[in-house]
Amino acid sequence: MKRLFCLHRARYFGRAKTHAQLALAAIGQNLLKAANKITLPPQTPRVA
């Protein structure tokens, strides 16, 4: 998450704002992981 979302330092001051930033980054990382796991099945050609 440090490299992907540039989280070397917190962008905000305060505990609540920093927590919100890290929570949104975690949600983003989970969405990216889920999107990478989804694969479409290979389509078979139809014979008419």
mmCIF entry with sequence, helices, sheets and N, C-alpha, C, O atoms, coordinates in Angstrom:
data_MODEL
# 
_entry.id   MODEL 
# 
_entity.id                         1 
_entity.type                       polymer 
_entity.pdbx_number_of_molecules   1 
# 
_entity_poly.entity_id                      1 
_entity_poly.type                           'polypeptide(L)' 
_entity_poly.nstd_linkage                   no 
_entity_poly.nstd_monomer                   no 
_entity_poly.pdbx_seq_one_letter_code       MKRLFCLHRARYFGRAKTHAQLALAAIGQNLLKAANKITLPPQTPRVA 
_entity_poly.pdbx_seq_one_letter_code_can   MKRLFCLHRARYFGRAKTHAQLALAAIGQNLLKAANKITLPPQTPRVA 
_entity_poly.pdbx_strand_id                 A 
# 
loop_
_entity_poly_seq.entity_id 
_entity_poly_seq.num 
_entity_poly_seq.mon_id 
_entity_poly_seq.hetero 
1 1  MET n 
1 2  LYS n 
1 3  ARG n 
1 4  LEU n 
1 5  PHE n 
1 6  CYS n 
1 7  LEU n 
1 8  HIS n 
1 9  ARG n 
1 10 ALA n 
1 11 ARG n 
1 12 TYR n 
1 13 PHE n 
1 14 GLY n 
1 15 ARG n 
1 16 ALA n 
1 17 LYS n 
1 18 THR n 
1 19 HIS n 
1 20 ALA n 
1 21 GLN n 
1 22 LEU n 
1 23 ALA n 
1 24 LEU n 
1 25 ALA n 
1 26 ALA n 
1 27 ILE n 
1 28 GLY n 
1 29 GLN n 
1 30 ASN n 
1 31 LEU n 
1 32 LEU n 
1 33 LYS n 
1 34 ALA n 
1 35 ALA n 
1 36 ASN n 
1 37 LYS n 
1 38 ILE n 
1 39 THR n 
1 40 LEU n 
1 41 PRO n 
1 42 PRO n 
1 43 GLN n 
1 44 THR n 
1 45 PRO n 
1 46 ARG n 
1 47 VAL n 
1 48 ALA n 
# 
_struct_asym.id          A 
_struct_asym.entity_id   1 
# 
loop_
_struct_conf.conf_type_id 
_struct_conf.id 
_struct_conf.pdbx_PDB_helix_id 
_struct_conf.beg_label_comp_id 
_struct_conf.beg_label_asym_id 
_struct_conf.beg_label_seq_id 
_struct_conf.pdbx_beg_PDB_ins_code 
_struct_conf.end_label_comp_id 
_struct_conf.end_label_asym_id 
_struct_conf.end_label_seq_id 
_struct_conf.pdbx_end_PDB_ins_code 
_struct_conf.beg_auth_comp_id 
_struct_conf.beg_auth_asym_id 
_struct_conf.beg_auth_seq_id 
_struct_conf.end_auth_comp_id 
_struct_conf.end_auth_asym_id 
_struct_conf.end_auth_seq_id 
_struct_conf.pdbx_PDB_helix_class 
_struct_conf.details 
_struct_conf.pdbx_PDB_helix_length 
HELX_P HELX_P1 AA1 LYS A 2  ? PHE A 5  ? LYS A 2  PHE A 5  1 ? 4  
HELX_P HELX_P2 AA2 ARG A 15 ? LYS A 37 ? ARG A 15 LYS A 37 1 ? 23 
# 
_struct_conf_type.id          HELX_P 
_struct_conf_type.criteria    ? 
_struct_conf_type.reference   ? 
# 
loop_
_atom_site.group_PDB 
_atom_site.id 
_atom_site.type_symbol 
_atom_site.label_atom_id 
_atom_site.label_alt_id 
_atom_site.label_comp_id 
_atom_site.label_asym_id 
_atom_site.label_entity_id 
_atom_site.label_seq_id 
_atom_site.pdbx_PDB_ins_code 
_atom_site.Cartn_x 
_atom_site.Cartn_y 
_atom_site.Cartn_z 
_atom_site.occupancy 
_atom_site.B_iso_or_equiv 
_atom_site.pdbx_formal_charge 
_atom_site.auth_seq_id 
_atom_site.auth_comp_id 
_atom_site.auth_asym_id 
_atom_site.auth_atom_id 
_atom_site.pdbx_PDB_model_num 
ATOM 1   N N  . MET A 1 1  ? 0.821   -1.181  0.000   1.00 0.00 ? 1  MET A N  1 
ATOM 2   C CA . MET A 1 1  ? 0.000   0.000   0.000   1.00 0.00 ? 1  MET A CA 1 
ATOM 3   C C  . MET A 1 1  ? 0.868   1.248   0.000   1.00 0.00 ? 1  MET A C  1 
ATOM 4   O O  . MET A 1 1  ? 0.447   2.302   -0.479  1.00 0.00 ? 1  MET A O  1 
ATOM 5   N N  . LYS A 1 2  ? 2.063   1.134   0.530   1.00 0.00 ? 2  LYS A N  1 
ATOM 6   C CA . LYS A 1 2  ? 2.937   2.309   0.534   1.00 0.00 ? 2  LYS A CA 1 
ATOM 7   C C  . LYS A 1 2  ? 3.258   2.753   -0.881  1.00 0.00 ? 2  LYS A C  1 
ATOM 8   O O  . LYS A 1 2  ? 3.155   3.935   -1.206  1.00 0.00 ? 2  LYS A O  1 
ATOM 9   N N  . ARG A 1 3  ? 3.646   1.806   -1.721  1.00 0.00 ? 3  ARG A N  1 
ATOM 10  C CA . ARG A 1 3  ? 4.019   2.163   -3.093  1.00 0.00 ? 3  ARG A CA 1 
ATOM 11  C C  . ARG A 1 3  ? 2.804   2.451   -3.953  1.00 0.00 ? 3  ARG A C  1 
ATOM 12  O O  . ARG A 1 3  ? 2.815   3.396   -4.742  1.00 0.00 ? 3  ARG A O  1 
ATOM 13  N N  . LEU A 1 4  ? 1.753   1.650   -3.812  1.00 0.00 ? 4  LEU A N  1 
ATOM 14  C CA . LEU A 1 4  ? 0.592   1.773   -4.680  1.00 0.00 ? 4  LEU A CA 1 
ATOM 15  C C  . LEU A 1 4  ? -0.194  3.054   -4.433  1.00 0.00 ? 4  LEU A C  1 
ATOM 16  O O  . LEU A 1 4  ? -0.641  3.702   -5.379  1.00 0.00 ? 4  LEU A O  1 
ATOM 17  N N  . PHE A 1 5  ? -0.361  3.420   -3.174  1.00 0.00 ? 5  PHE A N  1 
ATOM 18  C CA . PHE A 1 5  ? -1.154  4.597   -2.831  1.00 0.00 ? 5  PHE A CA 1 
ATOM 19  C C  . PHE A 1 5  ? -0.314  5.736   -2.257  1.00 0.00 ? 5  PHE A C  1 
ATOM 20  O O  . PHE A 1 5  ? -0.863  6.706   -1.735  1.00 0.00 ? 5  PHE A O  1 
ATOM 21  N N  . CYS A 1 6  ? 1.001   5.628   -2.349  1.00 0.00 ? 6  CYS A N  1 
ATOM 22  C CA . CYS A 1 6  ? 1.923   6.665   -1.838  1.00 0.00 ? 6  CYS A CA 1 
ATOM 23  C C  . CYS A 1 6  ? 1.644   6.977   -0.373  1.00 0.00 ? 6  CYS A C  1 
ATOM 24  O O  . CYS A 1 6  ? 1.466   8.136   -0.001  1.00 0.00 ? 6  CYS A O  1 
ATOM 25  N N  . LEU A 1 7  ? 1.608   5.952   0.444   1.00 0.00 ? 7  LEU A N  1 
ATOM 26  C CA . LEU A 1 7  ? 1.313   6.133   1.860   1.00 0.00 ? 7  LEU A CA 1 
ATOM 27  C C  . LEU A 1 7  ? 2.580   6.081   2.715   1.00 0.00 ? 7  LEU A C  1 
ATOM 28  O O  . LEU A 1 7  ? 2.596   5.444   3.768   1.00 0.00 ? 7  LEU A O  1 
ATOM 29  N N  . HIS A 1 8  ? 3.625   6.745   2.267   1.00 0.00 ? 8  HIS A N  1 
ATOM 30  C CA . HIS A 1 8  ? 4.839   6.792   3.078   1.00 0.00 ? 8  HIS A CA 1 
ATOM 31  C C  . HIS A 1 8  ? 4.604   7.657   4.308   1.00 0.00 ? 8  HIS A C  1 
ATOM 32  O O  . HIS A 1 8  ? 5.166   7.415   5.376   1.00 0.00 ? 8  HIS A O  1 
ATOM 33  N N  . ARG A 1 9  ? 3.763   8.670   4.134   1.00 0.00 ? 9  ARG A N  1 
ATOM 34  C CA . ARG A 1 9  ? 3.376   9.530   5.252   1.00 0.00 ? 9  ARG A CA 1 
ATOM 35  C C  . ARG A 1 9  ? 1.878   9.767   5.164   1.00 0.00 ? 9  ARG A C  1 
ATOM 36  O O  . ARG A 1 9  ? 1.290   9.697   4.085   1.00 0.00 ? 9  ARG A O  1 
ATOM 37  N N  . ALA A 1 10 ? 1.272   10.047  6.300   1.00 0.00 ? 10 ALA A N  1 
ATOM 38  C CA . ALA A 1 10 ? -0.152  10.367  6.309   1.00 0.00 ? 10 ALA A CA 1 
ATOM 39  C C  . ALA A 1 10 ? -0.356  11.764  5.722   1.00 0.00 ? 10 ALA A C  1 
ATOM 40  O O  . ALA A 1 10 ? 0.457   12.663  5.936   1.00 0.00 ? 10 ALA A O  1 
ATOM 41  N N  . ARG A 1 11 ? -1.414  11.927  5.006   1.00 0.00 ? 11 ARG A N  1 
ATOM 42  C CA . ARG A 1 11 ? -1.698  13.200  4.372   1.00 0.00 ? 11 ARG A CA 1 
ATOM 43  C C  . ARG A 1 11 ? -2.337  14.185  5.356   1.00 0.00 ? 11 ARG A C  1 
ATOM 44  O O  . ARG A 1 11 ? -2.205  15.399  5.200   1.00 0.00 ? 11 ARG A O  1 
ATOM 45  N N  . TYR A 1 12 ? -3.027  13.655  6.367   1.00 0.00 ? 12 TYR A N  1 
ATOM 46  C CA . TYR A 1 12 ? -3.797  14.503  7.269   1.00 0.00 ? 12 TYR A CA 1 
ATOM 47  C C  . TYR A 1 12 ? -3.226  14.450  8.672   1.00 0.00 ? 12 TYR A C  1 
ATOM 48  O O  . TYR A 1 12 ? -2.485  13.530  9.019   1.00 0.00 ? 12 TYR A O  1 
ATOM 49  N N  . PHE A 1 13 ? -3.575  15.446  9.479   1.00 0.00 ? 13 PHE A N  1 
ATOM 50  C CA . PHE A 1 13 ? -3.253  15.460  10.898  1.00 0.00 ? 13 PHE A CA 1 
ATOM 51  C C  . PHE A 1 13 ? -4.487  15.026  11.662  1.00 0.00 ? 13 PHE A C  1 
ATOM 52  O O  . PHE A 1 13 ? -5.613  15.291  11.239  1.00 0.00 ? 13 PHE A O  1 
ATOM 53  N N  . GLY A 1 14 ? -4.282  14.377  12.758  1.00 0.00 ? 14 GLY A N  1 
ATOM 54  C CA . GLY A 1 14 ? -5.401  13.947  13.579  1.00 0.00 ? 14 GLY A CA 1 
ATOM 55  C C  . GLY A 1 14 ? -5.668  12.471  13.398  1.00 0.00 ? 14 GLY A C  1 
ATOM 56  O O  . GLY A 1 14 ? -5.464  11.900  12.327  1.00 0.00 ? 14 GLY A O  1 
ATOM 57  N N  . ARG A 1 15 ? -6.124  11.883  14.461  1.00 0.00 ? 15 ARG A N  1 
ATOM 58  C CA . ARG A 1 15 ? -6.313  10.441  14.467  1.00 0.00 ? 15 ARG A CA 1 
ATOM 59  C C  . ARG A 1 15 ? -7.465  9.999   13.573  1.00 0.00 ? 15 ARG A C  1 
ATOM 60  O O  . ARG A 1 15 ? -7.344  9.005   12.857  1.00 0.00 ? 15 ARG A O  1 
ATOM 61  N N  . ALA A 1 16 ? -8.578  10.723  13.605  1.00 0.00 ? 16 ALA A N  1 
ATOM 62  C CA . ALA A 1 16 ? -9.758  10.321  12.830  1.00 0.00 ? 16 ALA A CA 1 
ATOM 63  C C  . ALA A 1 16 ? -9.503  10.449  11.333  1.00 0.00 ? 16 ALA A C  1 
ATOM 64  O O  . ALA A 1 16 ? -9.877  9.564   10.564  1.00 0.00 ? 16 ALA A O  1 
ATOM 65  N N  . LYS A 1 17 ? -8.876  11.532  10.915  1.00 0.00 ? 17 LYS A N  1 
ATOM 66  C CA . LYS A 1 17 ? -8.624  11.746  9.487   1.00 0.00 ? 17 LYS A CA 1 
ATOM 67  C C  . LYS A 1 17 ? -7.596  10.749  8.955   1.00 0.00 ? 17 LYS A C  1 
ATOM 68  O O  . LYS A 1 17 ? -7.732  10.243  7.841   1.00 0.00 ? 17 LYS A O  1 
ATOM 69  N N  . THR A 1 18 ? -6.571  10.472  9.754   1.00 0.00 ? 18 THR A N  1 
ATOM 70  C CA . THR A 1 18 ? -5.563  9.504   9.339   1.00 0.00 ? 18 THR A CA 1 
ATOM 71  C C  . THR A 1 18 ? -6.169  8.108   9.250   1.00 0.00 ? 18 THR A C  1 
ATOM 72  O O  . THR A 1 18 ? -5.865  7.352   8.328   1.00 0.00 ? 18 THR A O  1 
ATOM 73  N N  . HIS A 1 19 ? -7.021  7.771   10.204  1.00 0.00 ? 19 HIS A N  1 
ATOM 74  C CA . HIS A 1 19 ? -7.685  6.475   10.170  1.00 0.00 ? 19 HIS A CA 1 
ATOM 75  C C  . HIS A 1 19 ? -8.576  6.356   8.936   1.00 0.00 ? 19 HIS A C  1 
ATOM 76  O O  . HIS A 1 19 ? -8.610  5.305   8.295   1.00 0.00 ? 19 HIS A O  1 
ATOM 77  N N  . ALA A 1 20 ? -9.291  7.417   8.603   1.00 0.00 ? 20 ALA A N  1 
ATOM 78  C CA . ALA A 1 20 ? -10.158 7.399   7.420   1.00 0.00 ? 20 ALA A CA 1 
ATOM 79  C C  . ALA A 1 20 ? -9.327  7.228   6.148   1.00 0.00 ? 20 ALA A C  1 
ATOM 80  O O  . ALA A 1 20 ? -9.731  6.500   5.241   1.00 0.00 ? 20 ALA A O  1 
ATOM 81  N N  . GLN A 1 21 ? -8.181  7.887   6.075   1.00 0.00 ? 21 GLN A N  1 
ATOM 82  C CA . GLN A 1 21 ? -7.320  7.754   4.900   1.00 0.00 ? 21 GLN A CA 1 
ATOM 83  C C  . GLN A 1 21 ? -6.834  6.313   4.752   1.00 0.00 ? 21 GLN A C  1 
ATOM 84  O O  . GLN A 1 21 ? -6.859  5.764   3.651   1.00 0.00 ? 21 GLN A O  1 
ATOM 85  N N  . LEU A 1 22 ? -6.401  5.707   5.831   1.00 0.00 ? 22 LEU A N  1 
ATOM 86  C CA . LEU A 1 22 ? -5.899  4.340   5.761   1.00 0.00 ? 22 LEU A CA 1 
ATOM 87  C C  . LEU A 1 22 ? -7.025  3.342   5.493   1.00 0.00 ? 22 LEU A C  1 
ATOM 88  O O  . LEU A 1 22 ? -6.816  2.345   4.802   1.00 0.00 ? 22 LEU A O  1 
ATOM 89  N N  . ALA A 1 23 ? -8.205  3.598   6.027   1.00 0.00 ? 23 ALA A N  1 
ATOM 90  C CA . ALA A 1 23 ? -9.340  2.706   5.769   1.00 0.00 ? 23 ALA A CA 1 
ATOM 91  C C  . ALA A 1 23 ? -9.730  2.748   4.292   1.00 0.00 ? 23 ALA A C  1 
ATOM 92  O O  . ALA A 1 23 ? -10.007 1.707   3.697   1.00 0.00 ? 23 ALA A O  1 
ATOM 93  N N  . LEU A 1 24 ? -9.753  3.937   3.699   1.00 0.00 ? 24 LEU A N  1 
ATOM 94  C CA . LEU A 1 24 ? -10.080 4.040   2.273   1.00 0.00 ? 24 LEU A CA 1 
ATOM 95  C C  . LEU A 1 24 ? -8.997  3.398   1.407   1.00 0.00 ? 24 LEU A C  1 
ATOM 96  O O  . LEU A 1 24 ? -9.303  2.806   0.372   1.00 0.00 ? 24 LEU A O  1 
ATOM 97  N N  . ALA A 1 25 ? -7.744  3.512   1.820   1.00 0.00 ? 25 ALA A N  1 
ATOM 98  C CA . ALA A 1 25 ? -6.671  2.861   1.071   1.00 0.00 ? 25 ALA A CA 1 
ATOM 99  C C  . ALA A 1 25 ? -6.811  1.341   1.152   1.00 0.00 ? 25 ALA A C  1 
ATOM 100 O O  . ALA A 1 25 ? -6.569  0.647   0.165   1.00 0.00 ? 25 ALA A O  1 
ATOM 101 N N  . ALA A 1 26 ? -7.196  0.823   2.306   1.00 0.00 ? 26 ALA A N  1 
ATOM 102 C CA . ALA A 1 26 ? -7.394  -0.613  2.457   1.00 0.00 ? 26 ALA A CA 1 
ATOM 103 C C  . ALA A 1 26 ? -8.559  -1.088  1.593   1.00 0.00 ? 26 ALA A C  1 
ATOM 104 O O  . ALA A 1 26 ? -8.483  -2.154  0.982   1.00 0.00 ? 26 ALA A O  1 
ATOM 105 N N  . ILE A 1 27 ? -9.629  -0.309  1.539   1.00 0.00 ? 27 ILE A N  1 
ATOM 106 C CA . ILE A 1 27 ? -10.761 -0.655  0.682   1.00 0.00 ? 27 ILE A CA 1 
ATOM 107 C C  . ILE A 1 27 ? -10.319 -0.673  -0.775  1.00 0.00 ? 27 ILE A C  1 
ATOM 108 O O  . ILE A 1 27 ? -10.674 -1.583  -1.524  1.00 0.00 ? 27 ILE A O  1 
ATOM 109 N N  . GLY A 1 28 ? -9.549  0.324   -1.173  1.00 0.00 ? 28 GLY A N  1 
ATOM 110 C CA . GLY A 1 28 ? -9.046  0.373   -2.545  1.00 0.00 ? 28 GLY A CA 1 
ATOM 111 C C  . GLY A 1 28 ? -8.165  -0.814  -2.886  1.00 0.00 ? 28 GLY A C  1 
ATOM 112 O O  . GLY A 1 28 ? -8.256  -1.369  -3.981  1.00 0.00 ? 28 GLY A O  1 
ATOM 113 N N  . GLN A 1 29 ? -7.311  -1.203  -1.946  1.00 0.00 ? 29 GLN A N  1 
ATOM 114 C CA . GLN A 1 29 ? -6.444  -2.346  -2.186  1.00 0.00 ? 29 GLN A CA 1 
ATOM 115 C C  . GLN A 1 29 ? -7.259  -3.628  -2.315  1.00 0.00 ? 29 GLN A C  1 
ATOM 116 O O  . GLN A 1 29 ? -6.962  -4.464  -3.169  1.00 0.00 ? 29 GLN A O  1 
ATOM 117 N N  . ASN A 1 30 ? -8.277  -3.793  -1.481  1.00 0.00 ? 30 ASN A N  1 
ATOM 118 C CA . ASN A 1 30 ? -9.111  -4.984  -1.565  1.00 0.00 ? 30 ASN A CA 1 
ATOM 119 C C  . ASN A 1 30 ? -9.885  -5.029  -2.879  1.00 0.00 ? 30 ASN A C  1 
ATOM 120 O O  . ASN A 1 30 ? -10.059 -6.100  -3.460  1.00 0.00 ? 30 ASN A O  1 
ATOM 121 N N  . LEU A 1 31 ? -10.348 -3.876  -3.348  1.00 0.00 ? 31 LEU A N  1 
ATOM 122 C CA . LEU A 1 31 ? -11.041 -3.842  -4.636  1.00 0.00 ? 31 LEU A CA 1 
ATOM 123 C C  . LEU A 1 31 ? -10.104 -4.211  -5.782  1.00 0.00 ? 31 LEU A C  1 
ATOM 124 O O  . LEU A 1 31 ? -10.499 -4.927  -6.703  1.00 0.00 ? 31 LEU A O  1 
ATOM 125 N N  . LEU A 1 32 ? -8.875  -3.731  -5.728  1.00 0.00 ? 32 LEU A N  1 
ATOM 126 C CA . LEU A 1 32 ? -7.908  -4.085  -6.770  1.00 0.00 ? 32 LEU A CA 1 
ATOM 127 C C  . LEU A 1 32 ? -7.582  -5.575  -6.740  1.00 0.00 ? 32 LEU A C  1 
ATOM 128 O O  . LEU A 1 32 ? -7.469  -6.204  -7.792  1.00 0.00 ? 32 LEU A O  1 
ATOM 129 N N  . LYS A 1 33 ? -7.431  -6.142  -5.552  1.00 0.00 ? 33 LYS A N  1 
ATOM 130 C CA . LYS A 1 33 ? -7.155  -7.568  -5.454  1.00 0.00 ? 33 LYS A CA 1 
ATOM 131 C C  . LYS A 1 33 ? -8.318  -8.386  -5.998  1.00 0.00 ? 33 LYS A C  1 
ATOM 132 O O  . LYS A 1 33 ? -8.109  -9.385  -6.686  1.00 0.00 ? 33 LYS A O  1 
ATOM 133 N N  . ALA A 1 34 ? -9.544  -7.964  -5.691  1.00 0.00 ? 34 ALA A N  1 
ATOM 134 C CA . ALA A 1 34 ? -10.718 -8.681  -6.189  1.00 0.00 ? 34 ALA A CA 1 
ATOM 135 C C  . ALA A 1 34 ? -10.826 -8.570  -7.704  1.00 0.00 ? 34 ALA A C  1 
ATOM 136 O O  . ALA A 1 34 ? -11.173 -9.543  -8.372  1.00 0.00 ? 34 ALA A O  1 
ATOM 137 N N  . ALA A 1 35 ? -10.536 -7.408  -8.244  1.00 0.00 ? 35 ALA A N  1 
ATOM 138 C CA . ALA A 1 35 ? -10.618 -7.221  -9.690  1.00 0.00 ? 35 ALA A CA 1 
ATOM 139 C C  . ALA A 1 35 ? -9.570  -8.066  -10.406 1.00 0.00 ? 35 ALA A C  1 
ATOM 140 O O  . ALA A 1 35 ? -9.820  -8.554  -11.508 1.00 0.00 ? 35 ALA A O  1 
ATOM 141 N N  . ASN A 1 36 ? -8.412  -8.241  -9.799  1.00 0.00 ? 36 ASN A N  1 
ATOM 142 C CA . ASN A 1 36 ? -7.369  -9.063  -10.422 1.00 0.00 ? 36 ASN A CA 1 
ATOM 143 C C  . ASN A 1 36 ? -7.693  -10.550 -10.349 1.00 0.00 ? 36 ASN A C  1 
ATOM 144 O O  . ASN A 1 36 ? -7.198  -11.328 -11.165 1.00 0.00 ? 36 ASN A O  1 
ATOM 145 N N  . LYS A 1 37 ? -8.512  -10.955 -9.390  1.00 0.00 ? 37 LYS A N  1 
ATOM 146 C CA . LYS A 1 37 ? -8.869  -12.374 -9.280  1.00 0.00 ? 37 LYS A CA 1 
ATOM 147 C C  . LYS A 1 37 ? -9.992  -12.768 -10.229 1.00 0.00 ? 37 LYS A C  1 
ATOM 148 O O  . LYS A 1 37 ? -10.135 -13.939 -10.580 1.00 0.00 ? 37 LYS A O  1 
ATOM 149 N N  . ILE A 1 38 ? -10.780 -11.797 -10.639 1.00 0.00 ? 38 ILE A N  1 
ATOM 150 C CA . ILE A 1 38 ? -11.887 -12.098 -11.544 1.00 0.00 ? 38 ILE A CA 1 
ATOM 151 C C  . ILE A 1 38 ? -11.332 -12.341 -12.937 1.00 0.00 ? 38 ILE A C  1 
ATOM 152 O O  . ILE A 1 38 ? -10.664 -11.480 -13.509 1.00 0.00 ? 38 ILE A O  1 
ATOM 153 N N  . THR A 1 39 ? -11.608 -13.503 -13.469 1.00 0.00 ? 39 THR A N  1 
ATOM 154 C CA . THR A 1 39 ? -11.193 -13.801 -14.837 1.00 0.00 ? 39 THR A CA 1 
ATOM 155 C C  . THR A 1 39 ? -12.410 -14.278 -15.604 1.00 0.00 ? 39 THR A C  1 
ATOM 156 O O  . THR A 1 39 ? -13.242 -15.013 -15.072 1.00 0.00 ? 39 THR A O  1 
ATOM 157 N N  . LEU A 1 40 ? -12.507 -13.869 -16.824 1.00 0.00 ? 40 LEU A N  1 
ATOM 158 C CA . LEU A 1 40 ? -13.608 -14.304 -17.662 1.00 0.00 ? 40 LEU A CA 1 
ATOM 159 C C  . LEU A 1 40 ? -13.291 -15.666 -18.253 1.00 0.00 ? 40 LEU A C  1 
ATOM 160 O O  . LEU A 1 40 ? -12.157 -15.906 -18.668 1.00 0.00 ? 40 LEU A O  1 
ATOM 161 N N  . PRO A 1 41 ? -14.266 -16.560 -18.300 1.00 0.00 ? 41 PRO A N  1 
ATOM 162 C CA . PRO A 1 41 ? -14.004 -17.873 -18.894 1.00 0.00 ? 41 PRO A CA 1 
ATOM 163 C C  . PRO A 1 41 ? -13.778 -17.725 -20.393 1.00 0.00 ? 41 PRO A C  1 
ATOM 164 O O  . PRO A 1 41 ? -14.364 -16.842 -21.019 1.00 0.00 ? 41 PRO A O  1 
ATOM 165 N N  . PRO A 1 42 ? -12.941 -18.571 -20.973 1.00 0.00 ? 42 PRO A N  1 
ATOM 166 C CA . PRO A 1 42 ? -12.704 -18.460 -22.408 1.00 0.00 ? 42 PRO A CA 1 
ATOM 167 C C  . PRO A 1 42 ? -13.974 -18.784 -23.184 1.00 0.00 ? 42 PRO A C  1 
ATOM 168 O O  . PRO A 1 42 ? -14.698 -19.724 -22.856 1.00 0.00 ? 42 PRO A O  1 
ATOM 169 N N  . GLN A 1 43 ? -14.224 -18.010 -24.191 1.00 0.00 ? 43 GLN A N  1 
ATOM 170 C CA . GLN A 1 43 ? -15.431 -18.207 -24.974 1.00 0.00 ? 43 GLN A CA 1 
ATOM 171 C C  . GLN A 1 43 ? -15.174 -19.245 -26.053 1.00 0.00 ? 43 GLN A C  1 
ATOM 172 O O  . GLN A 1 43 ? -14.144 -19.223 -26.727 1.00 0.00 ? 43 GLN A O  1 
ATOM 173 N N  . THR A 1 44 ? -16.126 -20.152 -26.205 1.00 0.00 ? 44 THR A N  1 
ATOM 174 C CA . THR A 1 44 ? -16.006 -21.170 -27.237 1.00 0.00 ? 44 THR A CA 1 
ATOM 175 C C  . THR A 1 44 ? -16.717 -20.672 -28.502 1.00 0.00 ? 44 THR A C  1 
ATOM 176 O O  . THR A 1 44 ? -17.783 -20.063 -28.418 1.00 0.00 ? 44 THR A O  1 
ATOM 177 N N  . PRO A 1 45 ? -16.135 -20.926 -29.645 1.00 0.00 ? 45 PRO A N  1 
ATOM 178 C CA . PRO A 1 45 ? -16.774 -20.464 -30.878 1.00 0.00 ? 45 PRO A CA 1 
ATOM 179 C C  . PRO A 1 45 ? -18.055 -21.248 -31.147 1.00 0.00 ? 45 PRO A C  1 
ATOM 180 O O  . PRO A 1 45 ? -18.118 -22.458 -30.930 1.00 0.00 ? 45 PRO A O  1 
ATOM 181 N N  . ARG A 1 46 ? -19.042 -20.557 -31.610 1.00 0.00 ? 46 ARG A N  1 
ATOM 182 C CA . ARG A 1 46 ? -20.334 -21.192 -31.923 1.00 0.00 ? 46 ARG A CA 1 
ATOM 183 C C  . ARG A 1 46 ? -20.311 -21.720 -33.363 1.00 0.00 ? 46 ARG A C  1 
ATOM 184 O O  . ARG A 1 46 ? -19.853 -21.051 -34.289 1.00 0.00 ? 46 ARG A O  1 
ATOM 185 N N  . VAL A 1 47 ? -20.806 -22.905 -33.505 1.00 0.00 ? 47 VAL A N  1 
ATOM 186 C CA . VAL A 1 47 ? -20.924 -23.475 -34.849 1.00 0.00 ? 47 VAL A CA 1 
ATOM 187 C C  . VAL A 1 47 ? -22.389 -23.421 -35.240 1.00 0.00 ? 47 VAL A C  1 
ATOM 188 O O  . VAL A 1 47 ? -23.243 -24.024 -34.591 1.00 0.00 ? 47 VAL A O  1 
ATOM 189 N N  . ALA A 1 48 ? -22.668 -22.691 -36.311 1.00 0.00 ? 48 ALA A N  1 
ATOM 190 C CA . ALA A 1 48 ? -24.060 -22.525 -36.724 1.00 0.00 ? 48 ALA A CA 1 
ATOM 191 C C  . ALA A 1 48 ? -24.425 -23.457 -37.844 1.00 0.00 ? 48 ALA A C  1 
ATOM 192 O O  . ALA A 1 48 ? -25.564 -23.446 -38.310 1.00 0.00 ? 48 ALA A O  1 
# 
